[in-house]
Amino acid sequence: MTMTFLYDTAWWISAATALAAASIPAFLKPLKAFYLLLASALWTAAVIRIALMQGTLAALAGGGVSLLWGMLLMLLSLLFSGLRQMANRRYS
């Protein structure tokens, strides 16, 4: 089974859109439900577009990588905000 979708520019554009949509919650300071819903709708639309244009394997690859990236950014954001709060409490 070859992954020919990797040679398709439309897949890369859709995957970049999914990555950007998965990254949005990590950059929001107050996590508001509207923005989270908007980001998840954009991510879902990008993954559905990948599935319709290139197939299930391409959608799993694009969706999986973008979800892992989003979770990593969210974890790093929470870690850095926690470190910042600890420093503010200690030195204030």
Secondary structure, DSSP 8 states (H G I E B T S, - for coil): ---GGGG-HHHHHHHHHHHHHHHHHHH-SS--HHHHHHHHHHHHHHHHHHHHHH-HHHHHHHHHHHHHHHHHHHHHHHHHHHHHHHHHHH--
